[in-house]
Amino acid sequence: MSVTAPDPRRRRRLGAVAASSLLALAVSGCSGLGRTAVGPVTYHTDREAVVQVNSPSVRGCHRLSPAGAREVENGTLVDIVLYPTRDCSGQGTAYVATRFSDVAPESGPPWRSYTFVH
């Protein structure tokens, strides 16, 4: 019975394949982290202040100023939904496509938060 020594070239190839597989898994698993909506979300408050948020995260609920906003311009590459509440819930929402704006009616509540559609 003879035992042959393992081929060093084969061992290197297997090591390279294993390393590249692990790298591909690591990169694909982290690709969604920190994703932002490229561009600004600009809004106007009742006090005539203009606030601009550049490239916010696409995740989560984003609050506007405590007094709310009457006009919101979506300059990002992702659509948004505006809410009259601080926690992105409830009825009376408005869908604002990318590169569009929305003005809250004077008789209704101002916009107080928004989320991205993704």
N, CA, C and O atoms as a GROMACS GRO file, in nm:
protein
  472
    1MET      N    1   0.084  -0.116   0.000
    1MET     CA    2   0.000   0.000   0.000
    1MET      C    3   0.089   0.123   0.000
    1MET      O    4   0.175   0.139   0.087
    2SER      N    5   0.069   0.207  -0.096
    2SER     CA    6   0.153   0.325  -0.104
    2SER      C    7   0.069   0.450  -0.081
    2SER      O    8  -0.046   0.458  -0.126
    3VAL      N    9   0.124   0.543  -0.014
    3VAL     CA   10   0.057   0.670   0.014
    3VAL      C   11   0.136   0.778  -0.059
    3VAL      O   12   0.257   0.789  -0.045
    4THR      N   13   0.063   0.858  -0.138
    4THR     CA   14   0.131   0.965  -0.211
    4THR      C   15   0.109   1.097  -0.139
    4THR      O   16   0.006   1.119  -0.076
    5ALA      N   17   0.204   1.182  -0.150
    5ALA     CA   18   0.196   1.314  -0.087
    5ALA      C   19   0.098   1.400  -0.167
    5ALA      O   20   0.091   1.388  -0.289
    6PRO      N   21   0.021   1.487  -0.099
    6PRO     CA   22  -0.071   1.575  -0.170
    6PRO      C   23   0.005   1.672  -0.261
    6PRO      O   24   0.115   1.716  -0.229
    7ASP      N   25  -0.056   1.702  -0.373
    7ASP     CA   26   0.003   1.793  -0.471
    7ASP      C   27  -0.007   1.937  -0.418
    7ASP      O   28  -0.117   1.983  -0.390
    8PRO      N   29   0.106   2.009  -0.402
    8PRO     CA   30   0.102   2.146  -0.349
    8PRO      C   31   0.025   2.241  -0.441
    8PRO      O   32  -0.035   2.337  -0.392
    9ARG      N   33   0.026   2.218  -0.572
    9ARG     CA   34  -0.048   2.307  -0.664
    9ARG      C   35  -0.198   2.294  -0.641
    9ARG      O   36  -0.272   2.393  -0.643
   10ARG      N   37  -0.242   2.172  -0.620
   10ARG     CA   38  -0.384   2.149  -0.596
   10ARG      C   39  -0.428   2.216  -0.466
   10ARG      O   40  -0.536   2.275  -0.459
   11ARG      N   41  -0.346   2.207  -0.364
   11ARG     CA   42  -0.377   2.270  -0.236
   11ARG      C   43  -0.388   2.421  -0.250
   11ARG      O   44  -0.478   2.483  -0.192
   12ARG      N   45  -0.298   2.482  -0.327
   12ARG     CA   46  -0.303   2.628  -0.350
   12ARG      C   47  -0.430   2.666  -0.426
   12ARG      O   48  -0.494   2.766  -0.393
   13ARG      N   49  -0.466   2.586  -0.527
   13ARG     CA   50  -0.588   2.616  -0.604
   13ARG      C   51  -0.710   2.609  -0.515
   13ARG      O   52  -0.796   2.697  -0.520
   14LEU      N   53  -0.719   2.504  -0.434
   14LEU     CA   54  -0.834   2.492  -0.342
   14LEU      C   55  -0.838   2.608  -0.243
   14LEU      O   56  -0.945   2.658  -0.210
   15GLY      N   57  -0.723   2.650  -0.196
   15GLY     CA   58  -0.717   2.764  -0.104
   15GLY      C   59  -0.763   2.892  -0.172
   15GLY      O   60  -0.834   2.972  -0.111
   16ALA      N   61  -0.724   2.912  -0.296
   16ALA     CA   62  -0.766   3.032  -0.370
   16ALA      C   63  -0.915   3.031  -0.396
   16ALA      O   64  -0.981   3.134  -0.384
   17VAL      N   65  -0.970   2.916  -0.432
   17VAL     CA   66  -1.114   2.905  -0.455
   17VAL      C   67  -1.191   2.933  -0.326
   17VAL      O   68  -1.291   3.005  -0.327
   18ALA      N   69  -1.144   2.876  -0.215
   18ALA     CA   70  -1.211   2.898  -0.087
   18ALA      C   71  -1.205   3.045  -0.046
   18ALA      O   72  -1.304   3.102   0.000
   19ALA      N   73  -1.090   3.107  -0.063
   19ALA     CA   74  -1.075   3.249  -0.027
   19ALA      C   75  -1.164   3.338  -0.113
   19ALA      O   76  -1.227   3.430  -0.061
   20SER      N   77  -1.169   3.313  -0.244
   20SER     CA   78  -1.252   3.397  -0.330
   20SER      C   79  -1.400   3.376  -0.301
   20SER      O   80  -1.479   3.470  -0.312
   21SER      N   81  -1.439   3.254  -0.264
   21SER     CA   82  -1.579   3.229  -0.228
   21SER      C   83  -1.617   3.304  -0.101
   21SER      O   84  -1.724   3.364  -0.094
   22LEU      N   85  -1.530   3.302  -0.002
   22LEU     CA   86  -1.557   3.375   0.122
   22LEU      C   87  -1.563   3.525   0.099
   22LEU      O   88  -1.646   3.594   0.158
   23LEU      N   89  -1.476   3.577   0.015
   23LEU     CA   90  -1.476   3.719  -0.017
   23LEU      C   91  -1.606   3.758  -0.086
   23LEU      O   92  -1.665   3.861  -0.054
   24ALA      N   93  -1.651   3.678  -0.182
   24ALA     CA   94  -1.776   3.707  -0.252
   24ALA      C   95  -1.894   3.707  -0.156
   24ALA      O   96  -1.982   3.793  -0.165
   25LEU      N   97  -1.898   3.613  -0.064
   25LEU     CA   98  -2.005   3.609   0.035
   25LEU      C   99  -2.002   3.731   0.125
   25LEU      O  100  -2.106   3.789   0.156
   26ALA      N  101  -1.884   3.770   0.169
   26ALA     CA  102  -1.872   3.886   0.258
   26ALA      C  103  -1.916   4.014   0.188
   26ALA      O  104  -1.986   4.096   0.248
   27VAL      N  105  -1.877   4.032   0.064
   27VAL     CA  106  -1.914   4.153  -0.010
   27VAL      C  107  -2.063   4.158  -0.036
   27VAL      O  108  -2.125   4.263  -0.019
   28SER      N  109  -2.122   4.048  -0.077
   28SER     CA  110  -2.265   4.048  -0.106
   28SER      C  111  -2.348   4.066   0.020
   28SER      O  112  -2.455   4.126   0.015
   29GLY      N  113  -2.301   4.019   0.132
   29GLY     CA  114  -2.374   4.034   0.258
   29GLY      C  115  -2.372   4.176   0.310
   29GLY      O  116  -2.463   4.215   0.383
   30CYS      N  117  -2.273   4.255   0.275
   30CYS     CA  118  -2.260   4.391   0.326
   30CYS      C  119  -2.304   4.496   0.225
   30CYS      O  120  -2.299   4.616   0.256
   31SER      N  121  -2.345   4.456   0.107
   31SER     CA  122  -2.372   4.554   0.002
   31SER      C  123  -2.492   4.643   0.033
   31SER      O  124  -2.496   4.756  -0.015
   32GLY      N  125  -2.591   4.596   0.111
   32GLY     CA  126  -2.708   4.677   0.140
   32GLY      C  127  -2.690   4.773   0.255
   32GLY      O  128  -2.775   4.858   0.278
   33LEU      N  129  -2.582   4.762   0.328
   33LEU     CA  130  -2.561   4.848   0.443
   33LEU      C  131  -2.523   4.988   0.400
   33LEU      O  132  -2.442   5.007   0.310
   34GLY      N  133  -2.582   5.087   0.466
   34GLY     CA  134  -2.546   5.225   0.440
   34GLY      C  135  -2.595   5.280   0.308
   34GLY      O  136  -2.543   5.381   0.261
   35ARG      N  137  -2.692   5.217   0.246
   35ARG     CA  138  -2.743   5.264   0.118
   35ARG      C  139  -2.814   5.398   0.136
   35ARG      O  140  -2.895   5.413   0.227
   36THR      N  141  -2.785   5.493   0.050
   36THR     CA  142  -2.847   5.625   0.060
   36THR      C  143  -2.924   5.659  -0.067
   36THR      O  144  -2.900   5.602  -0.173
   37ALA      N  145  -3.017   5.752  -0.052
   37ALA     CA  146  -3.090   5.806  -0.165
   37ALA      C  147  -3.007   5.921  -0.219
   37ALA      O  148  -2.994   6.024  -0.152
   38VAL      N  149  -2.951   5.907  -0.334
   38VAL     CA  150  -2.860   6.007  -0.388
   38VAL      C  151  -2.938   6.133  -0.424
   38VAL      O  152  -3.032   6.128  -0.503
   39GLY      N  153  -2.899   6.246  -0.365
   39GLY     CA  154  -2.963   6.373  -0.392
   39GLY      C  155  -3.027   6.431  -0.266
   39GLY      O  156  -3.026   6.367  -0.161
   40PRO      N  157  -3.082   6.552  -0.277
   40PRO     CA  158  -3.138   6.619  -0.158
   40PRO      C  159  -3.289   6.602  -0.142
   40PRO      O  160  -3.362   6.589  -0.240
   41VAL      N  161  -3.332   6.604  -0.017
   41VAL     CA  162  -3.473   6.623   0.018
   41VAL      C  163  -3.477   6.763   0.079
   41VAL      O  164  -3.412   6.790   0.180
   42THR      N  165  -3.553   6.852   0.017
   42THR     CA  166  -3.561   6.991   0.062
   42THR      C  167  -3.703   7.021   0.106
   42THR      O  168  -3.799   6.986   0.037
   43TYR      N  169  -3.717   7.087   0.222
   43TYR     CA  170  -3.851   7.123   0.265
   43TYR      C  171  -3.854   7.263   0.323
   43TYR      O  172  -3.752   7.316   0.370
   44HIS      N  173  -3.974   7.323   0.319
   44HIS     CA  174  -3.998   7.459   0.364
   44HIS      C  175  -4.091   7.455   0.485
   44HIS      O  176  -4.198   7.393   0.479
   45THR      N  177  -4.051   7.519   0.594
   45THR     CA  178  -4.134   7.522   0.714
   45THR      C  179  -4.228   7.641   0.711
   45THR      O  180  -4.217   7.729   0.626
   46ASP      N  181  -4.323   7.643   0.807
   46ASP     CA  182  -4.415   7.756   0.819
   46ASP      C  183  -4.344   7.886   0.852
   46ASP      O  184  -4.395   7.995   0.824
   47ARG      N  185  -4.225   7.876   0.910
   47ARG     CA  186  -4.148   7.996   0.947
   47ARG      C  187  -4.056   8.042   0.835
   47ARG      O  188  -3.963   8.119   0.857
   48GLU      N  189  -4.083   7.994   0.714
   48GLU     CA  190  -4.007   8.033   0.594
   48GLU      C  191  -3.862   7.982   0.594
   48GLU      O  192  -3.780   8.031   0.516
   49ALA      N  193  -3.832   7.886   0.679
   49ALA     CA  194  -3.698   7.826   0.677
   49ALA      C  195  -3.693   7.718   0.569
   49ALA      O  196  -3.790   7.646   0.547
   50VAL      N  197  -3.580   7.709   0.503
   50VAL     CA  198  -3.559   7.605   0.403
   50VAL      C  199  -3.454   7.509   0.458
   50VAL      O  200  -3.343   7.550   0.493
   51VAL      N  201  -3.490   7.381   0.465
   51VAL     CA  202  -3.401   7.278   0.519
   51VAL      C  203  -3.371   7.178   0.407
   51VAL      O  204  -3.461   7.134   0.336
   52GLN      N  205  -3.244   7.144   0.394
   52GLN     CA  206  -3.204   7.048   0.292
   52GLN      C  207  -3.125   6.935   0.356
   52GLN      O  208  -3.028   6.958   0.429
   53VAL      N  209  -3.167   6.812   0.329
   53VAL     CA  210  -3.098   6.692   0.378
   53VAL      C  211  -3.040   6.622   0.256
   53VAL      O  212  -3.115   6.581   0.167
   54ASN      N  213  -2.909   6.609   0.251
   54ASN     CA  214  -2.844   6.551   0.135
   54ASN      C  215  -2.820   6.401   0.153
   54ASN      O  216  -2.763   6.358   0.253
   55SER      N  217  -2.863   6.325   0.056
   55SER     CA  218  -2.843   6.180   0.048
   55SER      C  219  -2.875   6.108   0.179
   55SER      O  220  -2.787   6.042   0.236
   56PRO      N  221  -3.000   6.118   0.228
   56PRO     CA  222  -3.036   6.047   0.351
   56PRO      C  223  -3.040   5.896   0.328
   56PRO      O  224  -3.048   5.850   0.214
   57SER      N  225  -3.034   5.821   0.434
   57SER     CA  226  -3.043   5.675   0.426
   57SER      C  227  -3.179   5.635   0.372
   57SER      O  228  -3.279   5.701   0.400
   58VAL      N  229  -3.184   5.528   0.294
   58VAL     CA  230  -3.312   5.482   0.241
   58VAL      C  231  -3.390   5.402   0.345
   58VAL      O  232  -3.506   5.368   0.323
   59ARG      N  233  -3.328   5.372   0.456
   59ARG     CA  234  -3.393   5.293   0.561
   59ARG      C  235  -3.452   5.382   0.668
   59ARG      O  236  -3.399   5.488   0.700
   60GLY      N  237  -3.564   5.338   0.723
   60GLY     CA  238  -3.621   5.402   0.840
   60GLY      C  239  -3.711   5.521   0.811
   60GLY      O  240  -3.734   5.558   0.696
   61CYS      N  241  -3.760   5.577   0.919
   61CYS     CA  242  -3.848   5.694   0.916
   61CYS      C  243  -3.764   5.818   0.941
   61CYS      O  244  -3.684   5.822   1.034
   62HIS      N  245  -3.784   5.920   0.858
   62HIS     CA  246  -3.709   6.045   0.871
   62HIS      C  247  -3.804   6.155   0.917
   62HIS      O  248  -3.905   6.182   0.852
   63ARG      N  249  -3.771   6.216   1.028
   63ARG     CA  250  -3.856   6.324   1.080
   63ARG      C  251  -3.818   6.457   1.016
   63ARG      O  252  -3.701   6.485   0.990
   64LEU      N  253  -3.920   6.537   0.992
   64LEU     CA  254  -3.900   6.674   0.946
   64LEU      C  255  -3.895   6.763   1.070
   64LEU      O  256  -3.900   6.712   1.182
   65SER      N  257  -3.885   6.893   1.053
   65SER     CA  258  -3.877   6.983   1.168
   65SER      C  259  -4.000   6.964   1.257
   65SER      O  260  -4.104   6.920   1.209
   66PRO      N  261  -3.989   6.996   1.387
   66PRO     CA  262  -4.102   6.974   1.480
   66PRO      C  263  -4.232   7.042   1.434
   66PRO      O  264  -4.340   6.988   1.456
   67ALA      N  265  -4.222   7.157   1.373
   67ALA     CA  266  -4.342   7.226   1.325
   67ALA      C  267  -4.395   7.167   1.196
   67ALA      O  268  -4.508   7.197   1.156
   68GLY      N  269  -4.316   7.084   1.131
   68GLY     CA  270  -4.360   7.023   1.005
   68GLY      C  271  -4.320   7.105   0.885
   68GLY      O  272  -4.255   7.209   0.897
   69ALA      N  273  -4.359   7.057   0.768
   69ALA     CA  274  -4.325   7.124   0.643
   69ALA      C  275  -4.450   7.139   0.556
   69ALA      O  276  -4.534   7.050   0.551
   70ARG      N  277  -4.458   7.250   0.489
   70ARG     CA  278  -4.570   7.275   0.398
   70ARG      C  279  -4.536   7.234   0.256
   70ARG      O  280  -4.625   7.198   0.179
   71GLU      N  281  -4.409   7.238   0.220
   71GLU     CA  282  -4.367   7.200   0.084
   71GLU      C  283  -4.244   7.111   0.095
   71GLU      O  284  -4.148   7.144   0.166
   72VAL      N  285  -4.246   6.998   0.025
   72VAL     CA  286  -4.134   6.903   0.026
   72VAL      C  287  -4.096   6.874  -0.118
   72VAL      O  288  -4.180   6.837  -0.200
   73GLU      N  289  -3.968   6.891  -0.148
   73GLU     CA  290  -3.915   6.863  -0.282
   73GLU      C  291  -3.825   6.740  -0.274
   73GLU      O  292  -3.731   6.736  -0.195
   74ASN      N  293  -3.855   6.640  -0.356
   74ASN     CA  294  -3.777   6.518  -0.358
   74ASN      C  295  -3.677   6.525  -0.474
   74ASN      O  296  -3.712   6.498  -0.589
   75GLY      N  297  -3.555   6.563  -0.443
   75GLY     CA  298  -3.450   6.571  -0.544
   75GLY      C  299  -3.365   6.446  -0.550
   75GLY      O  300  -3.260   6.446  -0.615
   76THR      N  301  -3.407   6.340  -0.482
   76THR     CA  302  -3.330   6.216  -0.479
   76THR      C  303  -3.366   6.128  -0.599
   76THR      O  304  -3.450   6.164  -0.682
   77LEU      N  305  -3.301   6.014  -0.606
   77LEU     CA  306  -3.329   5.917  -0.712
   77LEU      C  307  -3.426   5.808  -0.666
   77LEU      O  308  -3.445   5.708  -0.734
   78VAL      N  309  -3.489   5.829  -0.547
   78VAL     CA  310  -3.581   5.730  -0.490
   78VAL      C  311  -3.710   5.802  -0.451
   78VAL      O  312  -3.706   5.912  -0.397
   79ASP      N  313  -3.826   5.739  -0.479
   79ASP     CA  314  -3.956   5.796  -0.442
   79ASP      C  315  -3.973   5.797  -0.290
   79ASP      O  316  -3.914   5.715  -0.220
   80ILE      N  317  -4.054   5.891  -0.241
   80ILE     CA  318  -4.080   5.899  -0.097
   80ILE      C  319  -4.230   5.903  -0.069
   80ILE      O  320  -4.310   5.933  -0.158
   81VAL      N  321  -4.266   5.874   0.056
   81VAL     CA  322  -4.403   5.887   0.105
   81VAL      C  323  -4.398   5.983   0.223
   81VAL      O  324  -4.320   5.964   0.316
   82LEU      N  325  -4.482   6.086   0.218
   82LEU     CA  326  -4.490   6.187   0.325
   82LEU      C  327  -4.602   6.151   0.421
   82LEU      O  328  -4.706   6.100   0.380
   83TYR      N  329  -4.580   6.179   0.550
   83TYR     CA  330  -4.679   6.148   0.654
   83TYR      C  331  -4.706   6.272   0.738
   83TYR      O  332  -4.616   6.354   0.758
   84PRO      N  333  -4.830   6.288   0.787
   84PRO     CA  334  -4.862   6.400   0.876
   84PRO      C  335  -4.825   6.371   1.021
   84PRO      O  336  -4.846   6.455   1.108
   85THR      N  337  -4.771   6.253   1.049
   85THR     CA  338  -4.732   6.215   1.185
   85THR      C  339  -4.579   6.209   1.196
   85THR      O  340  -4.510   6.205   1.094
   86ARG      N  341  -4.527   6.209   1.319
   86ARG     CA  342  -4.382   6.206   1.342
   86ARG      C  343  -4.322   6.066   1.328
   86ARG      O  344  -4.200   6.051   1.320
   87ASP      N  345  -4.408   5.961   1.325
   87ASP     CA  346  -4.358   5.824   1.323
   87ASP      C  347  -4.388   5.748   1.194
   87ASP      O  348  -4.390   5.625   1.194
   88CYS      N  349  -4.412   5.819   1.087
   88CYS     CA  350  -4.437   5.757   0.955
   88CYS      C  351  -4.552   5.657   0.961
   88CYS      O  352  -4.541   5.546   0.909
   89SER      N  353  -4.662   5.696   1.024
   89SER     CA  354  -4.779   5.609   1.031
   89SER      C  355  -4.904   5.692   1.005
   89SER      O  356  -4.898   5.815   0.995
   90GLY      N  357  -5.015   5.625   0.994
   90GLY     CA  358  -5.142   5.692   0.980
   90GLY      C  359  -5.184   5.716   0.836
   90GLY      O  360  -5.116   5.678   0.741
   91GLN      N  361  -5.298   5.781   0.825
   91GLN     CA  362  -5.357   5.809   0.694
   91GLN      C  363  -5.323   5.950   0.650
   91GLN      O  364  -5.263   6.027   0.724
   92GLY      N  365  -5.364   5.983   0.530
   92GLY     CA  366  -5.339   6.117   0.478
   92GLY      C  367  -5.198   6.134   0.425
   92GLY      O  368  -5.139   6.241   0.437
   93THR      N  369  -5.143   6.028   0.366
   93THR     CA  370  -5.007   6.032   0.313
   93THR      C  371  -5.006   6.089   0.172
   93THR      O  372  -5.110   6.101   0.108
   94ALA      N  373  -4.887   6.122   0.126
   94ALA     CA  374  -4.869   6.168  -0.012
   94ALA      C  375  -4.747   6.098  -0.070
   94ALA      O  376  -4.642   6.089  -0.006
   95TYR      N  377  -4.762   6.049  -0.192
   95TYR     CA  378  -4.653   5.982  -0.264
   95TYR      C  379  -4.585   6.087  -0.351
   95TYR      O  380  -4.651   6.153  -0.431
   96VAL      N  381  -4.454   6.102  -0.336
   96VAL     CA  382  -4.380   6.200  -0.414
   96VAL      C  383  -4.270   6.127  -0.492
   96VAL      O  384  -4.174   6.077  -0.435
   97ALA      N  385  -4.288   6.124  -0.623
   97ALA     CA  386  -4.190   6.057  -0.709
   97ALA      C  387  -4.060   6.136  -0.712
   97ALA      O  388  -4.054   6.253  -0.674
   98THR      N  389  -3.957   6.069  -0.758
   98THR     CA  390  -3.827   6.132  -0.768
   98THR      C  391  -3.834   6.256  -0.857
   98THR      O  392  -3.901   6.255  -0.960
   99ARG      N  393  -3.766   6.360  -0.815
   99ARG     CA  394  -3.760   6.488  -0.887
   99ARG      C  395  -3.892   6.564  -0.891
   99ARG      O  396  -3.912   6.649  -0.978
  100PHE      N  397  -3.984   6.535  -0.797
  100PHE     CA  398  -4.110   6.607  -0.788
  100PHE      C  399  -4.122   6.670  -0.649
  100PHE      O  400  -4.037   6.649  -0.563
  101SER      N  401  -4.230   6.748  -0.628
  101SER     CA  402  -4.253   6.809  -0.497
  101SER      C  403  -4.401   6.799  -0.463
  101SER      O  404  -4.484   6.766  -0.548
  102ASP      N  405  -4.433   6.827  -0.336
  102ASP     CA  406  -4.570   6.825  -0.289
  102ASP      C  407  -4.590   6.941  -0.192
  102ASP      O  408  -4.500   6.974  -0.114
  103VAL      N  409  -4.707   7.001  -0.198
  103VAL     CA  410  -4.741   7.110  -0.108
  103VAL      C  411  -4.860   7.065  -0.025
  103VAL      O  412  -4.963   7.026  -0.080
  104ALA      N  413  -4.847   7.070   0.107
  104ALA     CA  414  -4.956   7.033   0.198
  104ALA      C  415  -5.065   7.140   0.189
  104ALA      O  416  -5.033   7.259   0.186
  105PRO      N  417  -5.191   7.100   0.186
  105PRO     CA  418  -5.298   7.200   0.181
  105PRO      C  419  -5.301   7.285   0.307
  105PRO      O  420  -5.272   7.236   0.416
  106GLU      N  421  -5.334   7.410   0.293
  106GLU     CA  422  -5.338   7.502   0.408
  106GLU      C  423  -5.436   7.456   0.514
  106GLU      O  424  -5.415   7.480   0.633
  107SER      N  425  -5.544   7.390   0.473
  107SER     CA  426  -5.644   7.346   0.570
  107SER      C  427  -5.604   7.217   0.642
  107SER      O  428  -5.664   7.182   0.744
  108GLY      N  429  -5.504   7.147   0.592
  108GLY     CA  430  -5.464   7.020   0.652
  108GLY      C  431  -5.337   7.033   0.734
  108GLY      O  432  -5.276   7.140   0.741
  109PRO      N  433  -5.299   6.923   0.797
  109PRO     CA  434  -5.177   6.926   0.878
  109PRO      C  435  -5.053   6.930   0.789
  109PRO      O  436  -5.057   6.885   0.675
  110PRO      N  437  -4.943   6.982   0.842
  110PRO     CA  438  -4.818   6.982   0.766
  110PRO      C  439  -4.758   6.842   0.763
  110PRO      O  440  -4.798   6.754   0.839
  111TRP      N  441  -4.662   6.821   0.674
  111TRP     CA  442  -4.589   6.695   0.670
  111TRP      C  443  -4.490   6.692   0.784
  111TRP      O  444  -4.420   6.790   0.809
  112ARG      N  445  -4.482   6.580   0.856
  112ARG     CA  446  -4.393   6.571   0.971
  112ARG      C  447  -4.287   6.461   0.960
  112ARG      O  448  -4.193   6.458   1.039
  113SER      N  449  -4.301   6.370   0.861
  113SER     CA  450  -4.202   6.265   0.842
  113SER      C  451  -4.213   6.206   0.702
  113SER      O  452  -4.309   6.233   0.630
  114TYR      N  453  -4.113   6.126   0.665
  114TYR     CA  454  -4.117   6.059   0.535
  114TYR      C  455  -4.036   5.931   0.537
  114TYR      O  456  -3.946   5.913   0.619
  115THR      N  457  -4.070   5.842   0.445
  115THR     CA  458  -3.995   5.718   0.423
  115THR      C  459  -3.967   5.705   0.276
  115THR      O  460  -4.034   5.767   0.194
  116PHE      N  461  -3.867   5.624   0.243
  116PHE     CA  462  -3.835   5.597   0.103
  116PHE      C  463  -3.903   5.470   0.058
  116PHE      O  464  -3.921   5.376   0.137
  117VAL      N  465  -3.941   5.466  -0.067
  117VAL     CA  466  -4.000   5.348  -0.129
  117VAL      C  467  -3.888   5.272  -0.194
  117VAL      O  468  -3.828   5.320  -0.291
  118HIS      N  469  -3.857   5.155  -0.143
  118HIS     CA  470  -3.747   5.077  -0.201
  118HIS      C  471  -3.774   4.930  -0.192
  118HIS      O  472  -3.692   4.849  -0.236
   0.00000   0.00000   0.00000
